[in-house]
Amino acid sequence: QVQLVESGGGLVQSGGSLRLSCAVSRRIFGQNTMGWYRQAPGNERELVADSDSGGSTNYEDSVKGRFTISRDNAKNTVDLQMNDLKPEDTAVYYCNVRSRWPIEYDVWGQGTQVTVSS
């Protein structure tokens, strides 16, 4: 059973920074994607950023240049550094790990609240 534990959410003023961290309970190897999603009230969950085991990263347009995703395969963690935060970034942020090979699983964290005040 793979479990994800997120940390680092909180309340910050517009223009501030936060760093989210996600720890995975087992070693990550093979073909996989680690990412962060968010869901604001009344909205669908959306991808914020992800990082593939092949080395590619992907960002939602509104966070490009402000957010950076980083993964540490040795520590089994994936972090999201968020700079220049805006009120529209307010949401619950979820960590996700999808493994495609040699085993398949798709696991979500419990979510962490990020609130940006104007």
C-alpha positions as CSV (number, residue, x, y, z in Angstrom):
1,Q,0.0,0.0,0.0
2,V,1.5,3.3,-1.1
3,Q,0.8,6.3,1.0
4,L,1.5,10.0,0.4
5,V,1.9,12.5,3.2
6,E,1.8,16.2,2.3
7,S,3.0,19.1,4.3
8,G,3.7,22.8,3.9
9,G,0.4,24.4,3.2
10,G,-0.8,27.5,5.0
11,L,-1.9,31.1,4.8
12,V,0.3,33.6,3.0
13,Q,-0.1,37.1,1.6
14,S,-0.2,37.9,-2.1
15,G,3.4,37.9,-3.5
16,G,4.6,35.5,-0.8
17,S,6.0,32.0,-1.1
18,L,5.3,28.5,0.2
19,R,6.9,25.1,-0.4
20,L,4.8,22.0,-0.4
21,S,6.4,18.6,0.2
22,C,5.1,15.1,-0.4
23,A,6.7,12.0,1.1
24,V,6.0,8.6,-0.5
25,S,5.9,5.6,1.8
26,R,7.8,3.3,-0.6
27,R,10.7,3.5,-3.0
28,I,9.7,5.1,-6.3
29,F,11.3,3.4,-9.4
30,G,10.5,2.4,-12.9
31,Q,8.2,4.5,-15.1
32,N,6.2,6.9,-13.1
33,T,4.9,10.5,-12.8
34,M,4.8,12.5,-9.6
35,G,2.7,15.6,-9.5
36,W,0.7,18.3,-7.8
37,Y,-2.9,19.1,-8.4
38,R,-5.3,21.6,-6.9
39,Q,-8.9,22.1,-6.4
40,A,-10.6,25.4,-5.5
41,P,-14.2,25.5,-4.2
42,G,-16.7,25.0,-7.0
43,N,-13.9,24.0,-9.5
44,E,-12.7,20.7,-10.8
45,R,-9.3,19.3,-9.7
46,E,-6.6,20.5,-12.1
47,L,-3.0,19.7,-12.8
48,V,-0.5,22.3,-11.4
49,A,2.7,20.6,-12.3
50,D,4.1,17.1,-12.8
51,S,7.5,15.4,-13.2
52,D,8.0,12.2,-15.2
53,S,10.6,9.6,-14.4
54,G,12.0,10.3,-17.9
55,G,12.9,13.8,-16.9
56,S,10.2,15.9,-18.4
57,T,8.1,18.4,-16.4
58,N,4.8,20.0,-17.2
59,Y,3.2,23.1,-15.7
60,E,-0.2,24.7,-15.9
61,D,0.0,27.9,-17.8
62,S,-0.9,30.2,-14.9
63,V,1.9,28.9,-12.7
64,K,4.7,28.9,-15.3
65,G,7.6,31.0,-14.1
66,R,6.3,31.1,-10.5
67,F,6.1,27.4,-9.4
68,T,8.8,24.8,-9.6
69,I,8.4,21.1,-9.1
70,S,11.3,19.0,-8.0
71,R,11.6,15.3,-7.1
72,D,14.2,13.4,-5.2
73,N,14.1,9.8,-6.1
74,A,16.6,8.9,-3.4
75,K,14.3,10.4,-0.7
76,N,11.0,9.4,-2.4
77,T,9.8,13.0,-2.3
78,V,8.3,15.5,-4.6
79,D,8.2,19.2,-3.7
80,L,6.4,22.2,-5.2
81,Q,8.1,25.6,-4.6
82,M,5.5,28.3,-5.1
83,N,6.6,31.9,-5.5
84,D,4.7,35.1,-6.2
85,L,1.5,33.6,-4.9
86,K,-1.7,35.1,-6.0
87,P,-5.2,34.9,-4.4
88,E,-6.3,32.8,-7.4
89,D,-3.8,30.1,-6.3
90,T,-6.0,29.5,-3.2
91,A,-7.0,25.9,-3.2
92,V,-6.5,22.5,-1.7
93,Y,-3.3,21.0,-3.2
94,Y,-3.0,17.3,-3.7
95,C,0.1,15.2,-4.3
96,N,-0.3,12.4,-6.9
97,V,2.0,9.5,-7.8
98,R,1.2,7.3,-10.9
99,S,3.3,4.3,-11.6
100,R,3.1,2.6,-15.0
101,W,5.9,0.0,-14.9
102,P,6.8,-2.5,-13.4
103,I,3.7,-2.1,-11.2
104,E,0.7,0.0,-11.7
105,Y,-0.9,2.3,-9.1
106,D,-2.4,5.8,-8.9
107,V,-2.3,7.2,-5.4
108,W,-3.4,10.6,-3.9
109,G,-2.4,12.4,-0.8
110,Q,-5.0,13.8,1.6
111,G,-4.6,17.4,0.5
112,T,-3.1,20.5,2.0
113,Q,-4.8,23.9,2.1
114,V,-3.1,26.9,0.5
115,T,-4.7,30.3,1.1
116,V,-3.4,33.5,-0.4
117,S,-4.8,36.7,1.0
118,S,-4.9,39.9,-1.1
